[in-house]
């Protein structure tokens, strides 16, 4: 159950990243962002995505350890 929820969380985070990336690309296409700004924001988005996925993995690991102690 918890592994499935963790995977659903990872997928949700990645879907948000995809949507954010699409919006950033649209802003760049519309001339509201420079190429350099786009690259910087995409790197920041990727960093946040990795942090959130790592947090989900950490929470899952903690929960698994908690269940093993019972």
C-alpha positions in Angstrom: 0.0 0.0 0.0 2.7 2.5 1.0 4.9 1.7 -2.0 2.0 2.3 -4.3 1.3 5.6 -2.6 4.9 6.6 -2.8 5.0 5.8 -6.5 1.8 7.8 -7.1 3.5 10.7 -5.3 6.6 10.4 -7.5 4.4 10.4 -10.6 2.4 13.4 -9.4 5.7 15.3 -8.8 6.9 14.4 -12.3 3.6 15.4 -13.8 3.9 18.8 -12.1 7.5 19.2 -13.4 6.3 18.4 -16.9 3.5 21.0 -16.7 5.9 23.6 -15.2 8.4 22.9 -18.0 5.7 23.3 -20.6 4.6 26.6 -19.1 8.2 27.9 -19.0 8.8 26.9 -22.6 5.6 28.7 -23.6 6.7 31.9 -21.7 10.1 31.7 -23.6 8.3 31.2 -26.9 6.1 34.2 -26.1 9.2 36.3 -25.5 8.6 36.7 -21.8 11.7 34.7 -20.8 15.2 34.7 -22.3 16.9 31.4 -23.1 19.2 31.9 -20.2 16.3 32.5 -17.8 14.6 29.4 -19.2 17.6 27.3 -18.6 18.1 28.6 -15.0 14.4 28.0 -14.2 14.4 24.6 -15.7 17.5 23.7 -13.5 15.7 25.0 -10.5 12.6 23.0 -11.4 14.7 19.9 -11.8 16.4 20.5 -8.4 13.0 20.9 -6.7 11.7 17.8 -8.4 14.7 15.7 -7.2 14.3 17.1 -3.6 10.6 16.1 -3.5 11.2 12.6 -4.9 14.0 12.1 -2.4 11.7 13.2 0.4 9.0 10.7 -0.8 11.7 8.0 -0.8 12.9 9.0 2.6 9.3 8.9 4.0 8.7 5.5 2.4 11.9 4.1 3.9 11.0 5.4 7.3 7.5 3.9 7.1 9.0 0.5 6.0 11.4 0.6 9.0 8.5 1.5 11.3 6.5 -1.5 10.1 9.4 -3.9 10.5 9.7 -2.9 14.2 6.1 -3.9 15.0 
